[in-house]
Amino acid sequence: MAATYTFDIFTSLDGFGSYAEPGDWGGYWGRQGSELLAHRAGQFTRQQRMVFGGNTFREFVTMTGQAGPDSEFFDPWVQAMRRTPATVVSSTITDTGGWPDATVVGGDGVEIARRLKGESDLPLRSHGSLSLNRALAAAGLIDRIQVTIFPVLTGACGTSPVFAGFDDFDLELLSSRVLDGRTQELVYRPTLHRPGE
């Protein structure tokens, strides 16, 4: 039986994964709360394998390496994610930057993910890695899309539109919850949309 693959992403309500100047939001767009952080930490108590694209992995290595103790990169769920076994899909990374239990695999991301789904005894999860997950969605390899929507609009400073370039998908809502009375987590099963169906 194939391992379940979850694409896990944070976004503003208008669909951006990050922001640039003149944004002054801070981590989580400044909307993190104790319930959100505890819920995220709970999601990383389960055994699983992370899958990262090269750019996202480089960003995580840099940010966690430069983070001070008050940074969101020291939040328990982020530290738990760092301790989770990880596969990094990249043909250019040669050093895991001290990331524990990370394996770099070069080659076609779709074929690597297909092989992981067939061979892994653990569920697979990817946080971020937009380009990689766009290709995996097109290939039908994503079983769950977990979207955490923060209650902000970033029309002036939003960057990295989360679903830009994705194919059309029908989404079946599997679960939903509100965290800290303001942030929504929605989990969907995606199915490629076929016109006329």
Contact map, one row per residue, 1 for C-alpha under 8 A:
11100000000000000000000000000000000000000000000000000000000000000000000000000000000000000000000000000000000000000000010000000000000000000000000000000000000000000000000000000000000000000000000000000
11110000000000000000000000000000000000000000000000000000000000000000000000000000000000000000000000000000000000000000111100000000000000000000000000000000000000000000000000000000000000000000000000000
11111000000000000000000000000000000000000000000000000000000000000000000000000000000000000000000000000000000000000001111111110000000000000000000000000000000000000000000000000000000000000000000000000
01111100000000000000000000000000000000000000000000000000000000000000000000000000000000000000000000000000000000000000100000110000000000000000011100000000000000000000000000000000000000000000000000000
00111110000000000000000000000000000000000000000000000000000000000000000000000000000000000000000000000000000000000000100000111100000000000000111100000000000000000000000000000000000000000000000000000
00011111000000000000000000000000000000000000000000000000000000000000000000000000000000000000000000000000000000000000000000011100000000000000011111000000000000000000000000000000000000000000000000000
00001111100000000000000000000000000000000000000000000000000000000000000000000000000000000000000000000000000000000000000000001111000010000000010111000000000000000000000000000000000000000000000000000
00000111110000000000000000000000000000000000000000000000000000000000000000000000000000000000000000000000000000000000000000001111000000000000000011110000000000000000000000000000000000000000000000000
00000011111000001000000000000000000000000000000000000000000000000000000000000000000000000000000000000000000000000000000000000011000000000000000011110000000000000100000000000000000000000000000000000
00000001111100001000000000000000000000000000000000000000000000000000000000000000000000000000000000000000000000000000000000000001000000000000000000111100000000000000000000000000000000000000000000000
00000000111111111100000000000000000000000000000000000000000000000000000000000000000000000000000000000000000000000000000000000000000000000000000000111100000000000100000000000000000000000000000000000
00000000011111111000000000000000000000000000000000000000000000000000000000000000000000000000000000000000000000000000000000000000000000000000000000001111110000000000000000000000000000000000000000000
00000000001111110000000000000000000000000000000000000000000000000000000000000000000000000000000000000000000000000000000000000000000000000000000000001111100000000000000000000000000000000000000000000
00000000001111110000000000000000000000000000000000000000000000000000000000000000000000000000000000000000000000000000000000000000000000000000000000000001111000000000000000000000000000000000000000000
00000000001111111000000000000000000000000000000000000000000000000000000000000000000000000000000000000000000000000000000000000000000000000000000000000000000000001110000000000000000000000000000000000
00000000001111111110000000000000000000000000000000000000000000000000000000000000000000000000000000000000000000000000000000000000000000000000000000000000010001111100000000000000000000000000000000000
00000000111100111110000000000000000000000000000000000000000000000000000000000000000000000000000000000000000000000000000000000000000000000000000000000000000001111100000000000000000000000000000000000
00000000001000011111000000000000000000000000000000000000000000000000000000000000000000000000000000000000000000000000000000000000000000000000000000000000000001110000000000000000000000000000000000000
00000000000000011111101000000000000000000000000000000000000000000000000000000000000000000000000000000000000000000000000000000000000000000000000000000000010011110000000000000000000000000000000000000
00000000000000000111111000000000000000000000000000000000000000000000000000000000000000000000000000000000000000000000000000000000000000000000000000000000000011100000000000000000000000000000000000000
00000000000000000011111100000000000000000000000000000000000000000000000000000000000000000000000000000000000000000000000000000000000000000000000000000000000010000000000000000000000000000000000000000
00000000000000000001111100000000000000000000000000000000000000000000000000000000000000000000000000000000000000000000000000000000000000000000000000000000000110000000000000000000000000000000000000000
00000000000000000011111110000000000000000000000000000000000000000000000000000000000000000000000000000000000000000000000000000000000000000000000000000000000110000000000000000000000000000000000000000
00000000000000000000111111000000000000000000000000000000000000000000000000000000000000000000000000000000000000000000000000000000000000000000000000000000000000000000000000000000000000000000000000000
00000000000000000000001111111100000000000000000000000000000000000000000000000000000000000000000000000000000000000000000000000000000000000000000000000000000000000000000000000000000000000000000000000
00000000000000000000000111111100000000000000000000000000000000000000000000000000000000000000000000000000000000000000000000000000000000000000000000000000000000000000000000000000000000000000000000000
00000000000000000000000011111101000000000000000000000000000000000000000100000000000000000000000000000000000000000000000000000000000000000000000000000000000000000000000000000000000000000000000000000
00000000000000000000000011111111000000000000000000000000000000000000000000000000000000000000000000000000000000000000000000000000000000000000000000000100000000000000000000000000000000000000000000000
00000000000000000000000011111111000000000000000000000000000000000000000000000000000000000000000000000000000000000000000000000000000000000000000000000101000000000000000000000000000000000000000000000
00000000000000000000000011111111000000000000000000000000000000000000000000000000000000000000000000000000000000000000000000000000000000000000000000000000000000000000000000000000000000000000000000000
00000000000000000000000000011111100000000000000000000000000000000000000000000000000000000000000000000000000000000000000000000000000000000000000000000110000000000000000000000000000000100000000000000
00000000000000000000000000111111110110000000000000000000000000000000000000000000000000000000000000000000000000000000000000000000000000000000000000000000000000000000000000000000000000000000000000000
00000000000000000000000000000011111110000000000000000000000000000000000000000000000000000000000000000000000000000000000000000000000000000000000000000000000000000000000000000000001100000000000000000
00000000000000000000000000000001111111000000000000000000000000000000000000000000000000000000000000000000000000000000000000000000000000000000000000000000000000000000000000000000000100000000000000000
00000000000000000000000000000000111111100000000000000000000000000000000000000000000000000000000000000000000000000000000000000000000000000000000000000000000000000000000000000000001100000000000000000
00000000000000000000000000000001111111110000000000000000000000000000000000000000000000000000000000000000000000000000000000000000000000000000000000000000000000000000000000000000001100100000000000000
00000000000000000000000000000001111111111000000000000000000000000000000000111000000000000000000000000000000000000000000000000000000000000000000000000000000000000000000000000000000000000000000000000
00000000000000000000000000000000011111111100000000000000000000000000000000001000000000000000000000000000000000000000000000000000000000000000000000000000000000000000000000000000000000000000000000000
00000000000000000000000000000000001111111110000000000000000000000000000000000000000000000000000000000000000000000000000000000000000000000000000000000000000000000000000000000000000000000000000000000
00000000000000000000000000000000000111111111000000000000000000000000000000001000000000000000000000000000000000000000000000000000000000000000000000000000000000000000000000000000000000000000000000000
00000000000000000000000000000000000011111111100000000000000000000000000000011101000000000000000000000000000000000000000000000000000000000000000000000000000000000000000000000000000000000000000000000
00000000000000000000000000000000000001111111110000000000000000000000000000001000000000000000000000000000000000000000000000000000000000000000000000000000000000000000000000000000000000000000000000000
00000000000000000000000000000000000000111111110000000000000000000000000000001000000000000000000000000000000000000000000000000000000000000000000000000000000000000000000000000000000000000000000000000
00000000000000000000000000000000000000011111111100000000000000000000000000001001100100000000000000000000000000000000000000000000000000000000000000000000000000000000000000000000000000000000000000000
00000000000000000000000000000000000000001111111000000000000000000000000000000001000000000000000000000000000000000000000000000000000000000000000000000000000000000000000000000000000000000000000000000
00000000000000000000000000000000000000000111111100000000000000000000000000000000000000000000000000000000000000000000000000000000000000000000000000000000000000000000000000000000000000000000000000000
00000000000000000000000000000000000000000001111110000000000000000000000000000000000100000000000000000000000000000000000001100000000000000000000000000000000000000000000000000000000000000000000000000
00000000000000000000000000000000000000000001011111000000000000000000000000000000000110000000000000000000000000000000000001111000000000000000000000000000000000000000000000000000000000000000000000000
00000000000000000000000000000000000000000000001111100000000000000000000000000000000111100000000000000000000000000000000001111000000000000000000000000000000000000000000000000000000000000000000000000
00000000000000000000000000000000000000000000000111110000000000000000000000000000100111100000000000000000000000000000000000011110000000000000000000000000000000000000000000000000000000000000000000000
00000000000000000000000000000000000000000000000011111000000000000000000000000000000001111000000000000000000000000000000000011110000000000000000000000000000000000000000000000000000000000000000000000
00000000000000000000000000000000000000000000000001111101100000000000000000000000000001111000000000000000000000000000000000000111100100000000000000000000000000000000000000000000000000000000000000000
00000000000000000000000000000000000000000000000000111111100000000000000000000000000000011100000000000000000000000000000000000000101100000000000000000000000000000000000000000000000000000000000000000
00000000000000000000000000000000000000000000000000011111110000000000000000000000000000011101100000000000000000000000000000000000100000000000000000000000000000000000000000000000000000000000000000000
00000000000000000000000000000000000000000000000000001111111000000000000000000000000000000000000000000000000000000000000000000000100000000000000000000000000000000000000000000000000000000000000000000
00000000000000000000000000000000000000000000000000011111111100000000000000000000000000000000000000000000000000000000000000000001100000000000000000000000000000000000000000000000000000000000000000000
00000000000000000000000000000000000000000000000000011111111110000000000000000000000000010000000000000000000000000000000000000000000000000000000000000000000000000000000000000000000000000000000000000
00000000000000000000000000000000000000000000000000000111111111000000000000000000000000000000000000000000000000000000000000000000000000000000000000000000000000000000000000000000000000000000000000000
00000000000000000000000000000000000000000000000000000011111111100000000000000000000000000000000000000000000000000000000000000000000000000000000000000000000000000000000000000000000000000000000000000
00000000000000000000000000000000000000000000000000000001111111110000000000000000000000000000000000000000000000000000000000000000000000000000000000000000000000000000000000000000000000000000000000000
00000000000000000000000000000000000000000000000000000000111111111000000000000000000000000000000111100000000000000000000000000000000000000000000000000000000000000000000000000000000000000000000000000
00000000000000000000000000000000000000000000000000000000011111111100000000000000000000000000000000000000000000000000000000000000000000000000000000000000000000000000000000000000000000000000000000000
00000000000000000000000000000000000000000000000000000000001111111110000010000000000000000000000000000000000000000000000000000000000000000000000000000000000000000000000000000000000000000000000000000
00000000000000000000000000000000000000000000000000000000000111111110000011000000000000000000000000000000000000000000000000000000000000000000000000000000000000000000000000000000000000000000000000000
00000000000000000000000000000000000000000000000000000000000011111110000000000000000000000000000000000000000000000000000000000000000000000000000000000000000000000000000000000000000000000000000000000
00000000000000000000000000000000000000000000000000000000000001111111000000000000000000000000000000000000000000000000000000000000000000000000000000000000000000000000000000000000000000000000000000000
00000000000000000000000000000000000000000000000000000000000000111111111011000000000000000000000000000000000000000000000000000000000000000000000000000000000000000000000000000000000000000000000000000
00000000000000000000000000000000000000000000000000000000000000000111111001000000000000000000000000000000000000000000000000000000000000000000000000000000000000000000000000000000000000000000000000000
00000000000000000000000000000000000000000000000000000000000000000011111001000000000000000000000000000000000000000000000000000000000000000000000000000000000000000000000000000000000000000000000000000
00000000000000000000000000000000000000000000000000000000000000000011111101000000000000000000000000000000000000000000000000000000000000000000000000000000000000000000000000000000000000000000000000000
00000000000000000000000000000000000000000000000000000000000000000011111111100000000000000000000000000000000000000000000000000000000000000000000000000000000000000000000000000000000000000000000000000
00000000000000000000000000100000000000000000000000000000000000000000011111100100000000000000000000000000000000000000000000000000000000000000000000000000000000000000000000000000000000000000000000000
00000000000000000000000000000000000000000000000000000000000000110010001111100110000000000000000000000000000000000000000000000000000000000000000000000000000000000000000000000000000000000000000000000
00000000000000000000000000000000000000000000000000000000000000010011111111110110000000000000000000000000000000000000000000000000000000000000000000000000000000000000000000000000000000000000000000000
00000000000000000000000000000000000010000000000000000000000000000000001111111110000000000000000000000000000000000000000000000000000000000000000000000000000000000000000000000000000000000000000000000
00000000000000000000000000000000000010001000000000000000000000000000000001111111000000000000000000000000000000000000000000000000000000000000000000000000000000000000000000000000000000000000000000000
00000000000000000000000000000000000011011111000000000000000000000000000000111111100000000000000000000000000000000000000000000000000000000000000000000000000000000000000000000000000000000000000000000
00000000000000000000000000000000000000001000000000000000000000000000000111111111110000000000000000000000000000000000000000000000000000000000000000000000000000000000000000000000000000000000000000000
00000000000000000000000000000000000000000000000000000000000000000000000011111111111000000000000000000000000000000000000000000000000000000000000000000000000000000000000000000000000000000000000000000
00000000000000000000000000000000000000001001100000000000000000000000000000011111111100000000000000000000000000000000000000000000000000000000000000000000000000000000000000000000000000000000000000000
00000000000000000000000000000000000000000001000001000000000000000000000000001111111100000000000000000000000000000000000000000000000000000000000000000000000000000000000000000000000000000000000000000
00000000000000000000000000000000000000000000000000000000000000000000000000000111111110000000000000110000000000000000000000000000000000000000000000000000000000000000000000000000000000000000000000000
00000000000000000000000000000000000000000000000000000000000000000000000000000011111110000000000000111000000000000000000000000000000000000000000000000000000000000000000000000000000000000000000000000
00000000000000000000000000000000000000000001001111000000000000000000000000000001111111000000000000011000000000000000000000000000000000000000000000000000000000000000000000000000000000000000000000000
00000000000000000000000000000000000000000000000111000000000000000000000000000000011111100000000000011100000000000000000000000000000000000000000000000000000000000000000000000000000000000000000000000
00000000000000000000000000000000000000000000000011110000000000000000000000000000000111110000000000001110000000000000000000000000000000000000000000000000000000000000000000000000000000000000000000000
00000000000000000000000000000000000000000000000011110000000000000000000000000000000011111000000000000111100000000000000000000000000000000000000000000000000000000000000000000000000000000000000000000
00000000000000000000000000000000000000000000000000111100100000000000000000000000000001111100000000000111100000000000000000000000000000000000000000000000000000000000000000000000000000000000000000000
00000000000000000000000000000000000000000000000000111100000000000000000000000000000000111110000000000001111010010000000000000000000000000000000000000000000000000000000000000000000000000000000000000
00000000000000000000000000000000000000000000000000001100000000000000000000000000000000011111100000000001111000000000000000000000000000000000000000000000000000000000000000000000000000000000000000000
00000000000000000000000000000000000000000000000000000000000000000000000000000000000000001111100000000000111000000000000000000000000000000000000000000000000000000000000000000000000000000000000000000
00000000000000000000000000000000000000000000000000000100000000000000000000000000000000000111110000000000010000000000000000000000000000000000000000000000000000000000000000000000000000000000000000000
00000000000000000000000000000000000000000000000000000100000000000000000000000000000000000111111100000001000000000000000000000000000000000000000000000000000000000000000000000000000000000000000000000
00000000000000000000000000000000000000000000000000000000000000000000000000000000000000000001111100000001000000000000000000000000000000000000000000000000000000000000000000000000000000000000000000000
00000000000000000000000000000000000000000000000000000000000000000000000000000000000000000000111111000000000000000000000000000000000000000000000000000000000000000000000000000000000000000000000000000
00000000000000000000000000000000000000000000000000000000000010000000000000000000000000000000111111100111000000000000000000000000000000000000000000000000000000000000000000000000000000000000000000000
00000000000000000000000000000000000000000000000000000000000010000000000000000000000000000000001111100000000000000000000000000000000000000000000000000000000000000000000000000000000000000000000000000
00000000000000000000000000000000000000000000000000000000000010000000000000000000000000000000001111110000000000000000000000000000000000000000000000000000000000000000000000000000000000000000000000000
00000000000000000000000000000000000000000000000000000000000010000000000000000000011000000000000111111100000000000000000000000000000000000000000000000000000000000000000000000000000000000000000000000
00000000000000000000000000000000000000000000000000000000000000000000000000000000011110000000000001111100000000000000000000000000000000000000000000000000000000000000000000000000000000000000000000000
00000000000000000000000000000000000000000000000000000000000000000000000000000000001111000000000000111110000000000000000000000000000000000000000000000000000000000000000000000000000000000000000000000
00000000000000000000000000000000000000000000000000000000000000000000000000000000000011110000000100111111000000000000000000000000000000000000000000000000000000000000000000000000000000000000000000000
00000000000000000000000000000000000000000000000000000000000000000000000000000000000001110000000100001111100000000000000000000000000000000000000000000000000000000000000000000000000000000000000000000
00000000000000000000000000000000000000000000000000000000000000000000000000000000000000111100110100000111110000000000000000000000000000000000000000000000000000000000000000000000000000000000000000000
00000000000000000000000000000000000000000000000000000000000000000000000000000000000000111110000000000011111000010000000000000000000000000000000000000000000000000000000000000000000000000000000000000
00000000000000000000000000000000000000000000000000000000000000000000000000000000000000001111000000000001111100000000000000000000000000000000000000000000000000000000000000000000000000000000000000000
00000000000000000000000000000000000000000000000000000000000000000000000000000000000000001110000000000000111110110000000000000000000000000000000000000000000000000000000000000000000000000000000000000
00000000000000000000000000000000000000000000000000000000000000000000000000000000000000000000000000000000011111110000000000000000000000000000000000000000000000000000000000000000000000000000000000000
00000000000000000000000000000000000000000000000000000000000000000000000000000000000000001000000000000000001111111000000000000000000100110000000000000000000000000000000000000000000000000000000000000
00000000000000000000000000000000000000000000000000000000000000000000000000000000000000000000000000000000000111111100000000000000000000110010100000000000000000000000000000000000000000000000000000000
00000000000000000000000000000000000000000000000000000000000000000000000000000000000000000000000000000000001111111110000000000000000000000000000000000000000000000000000000000000000000000000000000000
00000000000000000000000000000000000000000000000000000000000000000000000000000000000000001000000000000000101111111111000000000000000000000000000000000000000000000000000000000000000000000000000000000
00000000000000000000000000000000000000000000000000000000000000000000000000000000000000000000000000000000000011111111100000000000000000010000100000000000000000000000000000000000000000000000000000000
00000000000000000000000000000000000000000000000000000000000000000000000000000000000000000000000000000000000001111111110000000000000000000000100000000000000000000000000000000000000000000000000000000
00000000000000000000000000000000000000000000000000000000000000000000000000000000000000000000000000000000000000111111111000000000000000000000000000000000000000000000000000000000000000000000000000000
00100000000000000000000000000000000000000000000000000000000000000000000000000000000000000000000000000000000000011111111100000000000000000000000000000000000000000000000000000000000000000000000000000
01111000000000000000000000000000000000000000000000000000000000000000000000000000000000000000000000000000000000001111111100010000000000000000000000000000000000000000000000000000000000000000000000000
11100000000000000000000000000000000000000000000000000000000000000000000000000000000000000000000000000000000000000111111100000000000000000000000000000000000000000000000000000000000000000000000000000
01100000000000000000000000000000000000000000000000000000000000000000000000000000000000000000000000000000000000000011111110000000000000000000000000000000000000000000000000000000000000000000000000000
01100000000000000000000000000000000000000000000000000000000000000000000000000000000000000000000000000000000000000001111111110000000000000000000000000000000000000000000000000000000000000000000000000
00100000000000000000000000000000000000000000000000000000000000000000000000000000000000000000000000000000000000000000001111100000000000000000000000000000000000000000000000000000000000000000000000000
00100000000000000000000000000000000000000000001110000000000000000000000000000000000000000000000000000000000000000000000111110000000000000000000000000000000000000000000000000000000000000000000000000
00111000000000000000000000000000000000000000001110000000000000000000000000000000000000000000000000000000000000000000000111111000000000000000000000000000000000000000000000000000000000000000000000000
00111100000000000000000000000000000000000000000111100000000000000000000000000000000000000000000000000000000000000000100101111100000000000000000000000000000000000000000000000000000000000000000000000
00001111000000000000000000000000000000000000000111100000000000000000000000000000000000000000000000000000000000000000000000111110000000000000000000000000000000000000000000000000000000000000000000000
00001111000000000000000000000000000000000000000001110000000000000000000000000000000000000000000000000000000000000000000000011111100010000000000000000000000000000000000000000000000000000000000000000
00000011100000000000000000000000000000000000000001110000000000000000000000000000000000000000000000000000000000000000000000001111100000000000000000000000000000000000000000000000000000000000000000000
00000011110000000000000000000000000000000000000000010001000000000000000000000000000000000000000000000000000000000000000000000111110000000000000000000000000000000000000000000000000000000000000000000
00000000000000000000000000000000000000000000000000011111000000000000000000000000000000000000000000000000000000000000000000000111111110000000000000000000000000000000000000000000000000000000000000000
00000000000000000000000000000000000000000000000000000000000000000000000000000000000000000000000000000000000000000000000000000001111111000000000000000000000000000110000000000000000000000000000000000
00000000000000000000000000000000000000000000000000001000000000000000000000000000000000000000000000000000000000000000000000000000111111100000000000000000000000000000000000000000000000000000000000000
00000000000000000000000000000000000000000000000000011000000000000000000000000000000000000000000000000000000010000000000000000000111111110000000000000000000000000000000000000000000000000000000000000
00000010000000000000000000000000000000000000000000000000000000000000000000000000000000000000000000000000000000000000000000000100111111111000010000000000000000000000000000000000000000000000000000000
00000000000000000000000000000000000000000000000000000000000000000000000000000000000000000000000000000000000000000000000000000000011111111100000000000000000000000010110000000000000000000000000000000
00000000000000000000000000000000000000000000000000000000000000000000000000000000000000000000000000000000000011000000000000000000001111111110000000000000000000000000000000000000000000000000000000000
00000000000000000000000000000000000000000000000000000000000000000000000000000000000000000000000000000000000011001000000000000000000111111111110000000000000000000000000000000000000000000000000000000
00000000000000000000000000000000000000000000000000000000000000000000000000000000000000000000000000000000000000000000000000000000000011111111110000000000000000000000011000000000000000000000000000000
00000000000000000000000000000000000000000000000000000000000000000000000000000000000000000000000000000000000000000000000000000000000001111111100000000000000000000000011000000000000000000000000100000
00000000000000000000000000000000000000000000000000000000000000000000000000000000000000000000000000000000000001000000000000000000000000111111100000000000000000000000000000000000000000000000000000000
00000000000000000000000000000000000000000000000000000000000000000000000000000000000000000000000000000000000000000000000000000000000000011111111000000000000000000000000000000000000000000000001100000
00001000000000000000000000000000000000000000000000000000000000000000000000000000000000000000000000000000000001001100000000000000000000011111111000000000000000000000000000000000000000000000000000000
00011110000000000000000000000000000000000000000000000000000000000000000000000000000000000000000000000000000000000000000000000000000010011001111110000000000000000000000000000000000000000000010000000
00011100000000000000000000000000000000000000000000000000000000000000000000000000000000000000000000000000000000000000000000000000000000000001111110000000000000000000000000000000000000000000110000000
00011110000000000000000000000000000000000000000000000000000000000000000000000000000000000000000000000000000000000000000000000000000000000000011111000000000000000000000000000000000000000011110000000
00000111100000000000000000000000000000000000000000000000000000000000000000000000000000000000000000000000000000000000000000000000000000000000011111100000000000000000000000000000000000000011110000000
00000111100000000000000000000000000000000000000000000000000000000000000000000000000000000000000000000000000000000000000000000000000000000000000111110000000000000000000000000000000000001111000000000
00000001111000000000000000000000000000000000000000000000000000000000000000000000000000000000000000000000000000000000000000000000000000000000000011111000000000000000000000000000000000011110000000000
00000001111000000000000000000000000000000000000000000000000000000000000000000000000000000000000000000000000000000000000000000000000000000000000001111100000000000000000000000000000000111100000000000
00000000011110000000000000000000000000000000000000000000000000000000000000000000000000000000000000000000000000000000000000000000000000000000000000111110000000000000000000000000000000111000000000000
00000000011110000000000000011010000000000000000000000000000000000000000000000000000000000000000000000000000000000000000000000000000000000000000000011111000000000000000000000000000001110000000000000
00000000000110000000000000000010000000000000000000000000000000000000000000000000000000000000000000000000000000000000000000000000000000000000000000001111100000000000000000000000000001100000000000000
00000000000111000000000000001000000000000000000000000000000000000000000000000000000000000000000000000000000000000000000000000000000000000000000000000111110000000000000000000000000000000000000000000
00000000000111000000000000000000000000000000000000000000000000000000000000000000000000000000000000000000000000000000000000000000000000000000000000000011111000000000000000000000000000000000000000000
00000000000101010010000000000000000000000000000000000000000000000000000000000000000000000000000000000000000000000000000000000000000000000000000000000001111111000000000000000000000000000000000000000
00000000000001000000000000000000000000000000000000000000000000000000000000000000000000000000000000000000000000000000000000000000000000000000000000000000111111000000000000000000000000000000000000000
00000000000000000000011000000000000000000000000000000000000000000000000000000000000000000000000000000000000000000000000000000000000000000000000000000000011111000000000000000000000000000000000000000
00000000000000000011111000000000000000000000000000000000000000000000000000000000000000000000000000000000000000000000000000000000000000000000000000000000011111100000000000000000000000000000000000000
00000000000000011111000000000000000000000000000000000000000000000000000000000000000000000000000000000000000000000000000000000000000000000000000000000000011111111000000000000000000000000000000000000
00000000000000011111000000000000000000000000000000000000000000000000000000000000000000000000000000000000000000000000000000000000000000000000000000000000000011111000000000000000000000000000000000000
00000000000000011110000000000000000000000000000000000000000000000000000000000000000000000000000000000000000000000000000000000000000000000000000000000000000001111100000000000000000000000000000000000
00000000000000111000000000000000000000000000000000000000000000000000000000000000000000000000000000000000000000000000000000000000000000000000000000000000000001111111000000000000000000000000000000000
00000000101000111000000000000000000000000000000000000000000000000000000000000000000000000000000000000000000000000000000000000000010000000000000000000000000000011111000000000000000000000000000000000
00000000000000100000000000000000000000000000000000000000000000000000000000000000000000000000000000000000000000000000000000000000010001000000000000000000000000001111110000000000000000000000000000000
00000000000000000000000000000000000000000000000000000000000000000000000000000000000000000000000000000000000000000000000000000000000000000000000000000000000000001111110000000000000000000000000000000
00000000000000000000000000000000000000000000000000000000000000000000000000000000000000000000000000000000000000000000000000000000000001000000000000000000000000000011111000000000000000000000000000000
00000000000000000000000000000000000000000000000000000000000000000000000000000000000000000000000000000000000000000000000000000000000001001100000000000000000000000011111100000000000000000000000000000
00000000000000000000000000000000000000000000000000000000000000000000000000000000000000000000000000000000000000000000000000000000000000001100000000000000000000000000111110000000000000000000000100000
00000000000000000000000000000000000000000000000000000000000000000000000000000000000000000000000000000000000000000000000000000000000000000000000000000000000000000000011111000000000000000000000110000
00000000000000000000000000000000000000000000000000000000000000000000000000000000000000000000000000000000000000000000000000000000000000000000000000000000000000000000001111100000000000000000011110000
00000000000000000000000000000000000000000000000000000000000000000000000000000000000000000000000000000000000000000000000000000000000000000000000000000000000000000000000111110000000000000000011110000
00000000000000000000000000000000000000000000000000000000000000000000000000000000000000000000000000000000000000000000000000000000000000000000000000000000000000000000000011111000000000000001111000000
00000000000000000000000000000000000000000000000000000000000000000000000000000000000000000000000000000000000000000000000000000000000000000000000000000000000000000000000001111100000000000001110000000
00000000000000000000000000000000000000000000000000000000000000000000000000000000000000000000000000000000000000000000000000000000000000000000000000000000000000000000000000111111000000000111100000000
00000000000000000000000000000000000000000000000000000000000000000000000000000000000000000000000000000000000000000000000000000000000000000000000000000000000000000000000000011111000000000111100000000
00000000000000000000000000000000000000000000000000000000000000000000000000000000000000000000000000000000000000000000000000000000000000000000000000000000000000000000000000001111100000000111000000000
00000000000000000000000000000000000000000000000000000000000000000000000000000000000000000000000000000000000000000000000000000000000000000000000000000000000000000000000000001111110000011110000000000
00000000000000000000000000000000000000000000000000000000000000000000000000000000000000000000000000000000000000000000000000000000000000000000000000000000000000000000000000000011111000011100000000000
00000000000000000000000000000000000000000000000000000000000000000000000000000000000000000000000000000000000000000000000000000000000000000000000000000000000000000000000000000001111111111000000000000
00000000000000000000000000000000101100000000000000000000000000000000000000000000000000000000000000000000000000000000000000000000000000000000000000000000000000000000000000000000111111111000000000000
00000000000000000000000000000000111100000000000000000000000000000000000000000000000000000000000000000000000000000000000000000000000000000000000000000000000000000000000000000000011111100000000000000
00000000000000000000000000000000000000000000000000000000000000000000000000000000000000000000000000000000000000000000000000000000000000000000000000000000000000000000000000000000011111100000000000000
00000000000000000000000000000000000000000000000000000000000000000000000000000000000000000000000000000000000000000000000000000000000000000000000000000110000000000000000000000000011111110000000000000
00000000000000000000000000000010000100000000000000000000000000000000000000000000000000000000000000000000000000000000000000000000000000000000000000011110000000000000000000000000011111111000000000000
00000000000000000000000000000000000000000000000000000000000000000000000000000000000000000000000000000000000000000000000000000000000000000000000000111100000000000000000000000001111001111100000000000
00000000000000000000000000000000000000000000000000000000000000000000000000000000000000000000000000000000000000000000000000000000000000000000000001111000000000000000000000000001111000111110000000000
00000000000000000000000000000000000000000000000000000000000000000000000000000000000000000000000000000000000000000000000000000000000000000000000001110000000000000000000000001111100000011111000000000
00000000000000000000000000000000000000000000000000000000000000000000000000000000000000000000000000000000000000000000000000000000000000000000000111100000000000000000000000001111000000001111100000000
00000000000000000000000000000000000000000000000000000000000000000000000000000000000000000000000000000000000000000000000000000000000000000000000111000000000000000000000000111110000000000111110000000
00000000000000000000000000000000000000000000000000000000000000000000000000000000000000000000000000000000000000000000000000000000000000000000001110000000000000000000000000111100000000000011111000000
00000000000000000000000000000000000000000000000000000000000000000000000000000000000000000000000000000000000000000000000000000000000000000000011110000000000000000000000011110000000000000001111100000
00000000000000000000000000000000000000000000000000000000000000000000000000000000000000000000000000000000000000000000000000000000000000000001000000000000000000000000000011100000000000000000111110000
00000000000000000000000000000000000000000000000000000000000000000000000000000000000000000000000000000000000000000000000000000000000000000101000000000000000000000000001111000000000000000000011111000
00000000000000000000000000000000000000000000000000000000000000000000000000000000000000000000000000000000000000000000000000000000000000000000000000000000000000000000000111000000000000000000001111101
00000000000000000000000000000000000000000000000000000000000000000000000000000000000000000000000000000000000000000000000000000000000000000000000000000000000000000000000000000000000000000000000111111
00000000000000000000000000000000000000000000000000000000000000000000000000000000000000000000000000000000000000000000000000000000000000000000000000000000000000000000000000000000000000000000000011111
00000000000000000000000000000000000000000000000000000000000000000000000000000000000000000000000000000000000000000000000000000000000000000000000000000000000000000000000000000000000000000000000001111
00000000000000000000000000000000000000000000000000000000000000000000000000000000000000000000000000000000000000000000000000000000000000000000000000000000000000000000000000000000000000000000000011111
